[in-house]
Amino acid sequence: MTIVRLGYVAMSMELKNASPSKTMTFSAFQKIADREAAIRKLERIALTNLENTLRLLRHNAFNEIHFYRLTSRIIPLANHEEIPDWDYMKPLKEKLREIGDFADEHQMRLDFHPDHFVVLNSPETTVLKNSLKTLKMHYFLLKGMKINPTHRCVLHVGGNYNDTEQALEGFIENWMDIPRGIQKMIILENDDTSFTLNDTLYLCEKLGIPLVFDYHHHLAHHQNPNWQENWERIVTTWKDSTLPIKMHISSPKSESEFRHHSDYVDVDMFFRFLNEIKGTVNEIHCMIEAKKKDEALFSLMKDIRQRNDVEVIDGSSFYLK
């Protein structure tokens, strides 16, 4: 039987006043006359974000949720070009370690999905440089949590630039200049407008990168609708990873807004996927990308408990019979 574990993204709809993404604009930073005071304020915001992250992990542990995507906005202005001298990791060290220890104690898988401006196939040197700075921040955060960064950071391929083949080759060319530690951290996802499953598989197989299959994205944008034909290849991209294979699940908002994520996950749509892969892997982790975050996970598990083709393990996990 295949074990399925569900996860959710960043925010809780149930836990109040627990945003891990509180921020401060650079404009607000500049208005504080004392630069040291401004930096201390940034540090206080970052520490609040980390404390709220820990609250979210406690919430997850209580609800038996073992998979969680950390927000990439934990540290406001972390890589801003006007604050290059800010050593933001130093004041966060203890809280980062506390988060990592808690995740380890509760065997919780944590990862990141940086924002869309992280583009590794860009022909623009500045864009690539800033993307690497952001990825290094994610690397340092994971190391600060004492979490092995390998395969913890999901990215899209990047920009299409009206030439898919050239854009893919641009990714390969830039990849050669990316530090090995950052390379090992990255996993790639097929998207809903530019790079199909086939395109992403090409890169993943060529460069030895695990592929995160986004089922909703594939339905919205594909060359070959029969993703099942490539499932074994997707699984094989994970052969050297210590983590179980990961996929993304979401449902269309409507037929007219098919690419947009719904508030919740359609259980029948989800099981159309699961019934195809049942028995092909021992365990699969499914990140829910729904507007209602953990509420969508709880709702989906409620639907799943009504089925006779599963055996529920706990609050977010089940066996496919």
Helices and strands as residue ranges (DSSP letters): E 2-9, H 26-30, H 35-62, E 67-69, H 89-105, E 109-111, H 125-144, E 153-156, H 164-175, H 180-185, E 186-189, H 197-207, E 211-214, H 215-220, G 227-230, H 231-236, E 245-249, H 267-277, E 283-288, H 293-304, E 310-312, E 317-320
